C-alpha cells in the first residue's frame, strides 16, 4: 500500500550525564548538535538534538540527560528499541573502530546480516549504537564533524525493536503505516517504507522470552517516523484511532507529533518534517545557545540555573 510515511524522523533516548552525552555524539560520532533546548514535559532537563548540518529528518538522534533527577537505570527488553543503527560508508568500519577505541569506548563486531557489515559500540549511558557500512546512502554528512567525509555518519540507518510476537507488529506496520517486509532471517524481520534504503527501515527482532523493558537511563524512549504535512498527520491519526491509543497532536516547536504504541509495546511517534530546526536560529548558529519555546521564556533564568553547563 502507498503510505504518507517518508521514513525515519528521529530516535530519542534517556541518558545519564549531559556532558558525556555531548562528547559521545559530537566528538566521537561526529554529529552536529543542531538544537539545545529542554524537555517540554520537564523543563529542568535538556533535550539535545543531533544530526547533519540542519538536522534533516532521518538523521536525527535526540537525548534527555536525566542525571541527578532520580531516574533509575532502565531495563532493555521486549517492547523497546534495543539498538539504534547509523549509516556509514562501506569500508569505513576499521576507521570507526580505531576512533571509538581511542576515546575509550567498547567496540565489538556484529554478525553480518542482510549483506551489510556492522560494529556495535556502547555509549556512556549503556545504549547500544550500531554503525552499518553500506554503499547506497547518498545523504551528505555533517562536513565539520572532525571525521573525513569518506567515513562520516550519513544519518540513521534503522532501528531494532524487540517484541514477543512479531506477527502482530508486522501486521500493524503493514496495515496501518504502509511498511512492507523487505528481508527476513532467523529471528529478525526487516520492514521498510517508501523504499528500503538507509533511513527507511526497522528490524523486528523476535524476543519471545524477553522480560518487558522498563524506560530509564540507557534506554531508547521512542522512534519517530517522518510525515510530510500536518494534513497527512491528521489523516493517519484518524486511521489509527480504534487500532491504537493515539495522543492528540503535540507542538514540539520544530515539528508536530502524535504518539502511540504498536502491539508489541514499542512507542512510536509520527512527526512532521516542518518547520525544522532553523525556525528559531540561523543555520550557522544551530545548537550554540539554549532555545526555549515561547511559553517557557518567562522562566529562562530559573531554567538555566538548574541546567548543567556543557561545552562542545
C-alpha angles and dihedrals in degrees: 000000000000115000137196087218107109098191136277119344105183146324121229126202137183109235139178120229119028097213093047089051093052091047092053098044099039106028101031103031095030095228122150120245096230098173135022107190138129136269102268089216094049113023095191090069124074123239109206121194119197128184145109124324095300101014098255114198108267094038098066127115114177133188142190110209105208102174111149094012098102097255111145126223109277130234121238115220148096116356095032146090102254101177129033113201128203126197120240131168121277110263096028099097095094089054090052093048091055094044095049095043091049087059093051101257124139112243128186135176116251123218109264115254135180090003095300130112122216147171131219126221129183115223123218092270095050098260116148111233123184130201112205121197117220139150099217102074110105096175115123115243126226098278096204098053095107093249126107112258090238089068107024124123113265097195139278115340101186144304131243116223123191117217134167095224112033094181092067092047093048092048092050094047092048098044101036105028105026099243119150132204107255102168142006139193135162108308096355136082121187116210124185140182132208091008130335104257127116112306093027105081149067128199114223108209119201107231103165095163099035120124116245113271122245121207115237143106111342098022135106112249100197148330121235129210123208125241126184104226144018090241091056089048092053091047094052090045089056090050091050095053108104091025099060140006102261126190124228116263109285124203109229093177094238095047139354121250147196124193134206141147125248117226093270092058101255113142112238129191130193111207131184119240093229152111088015134194100297089066092098105023135027119262095252090055100045112140096006099109137031109267119199130190113252093257091058098047094091087060097047097116093050093045095048091049091059099044119089119242115253130189131198 
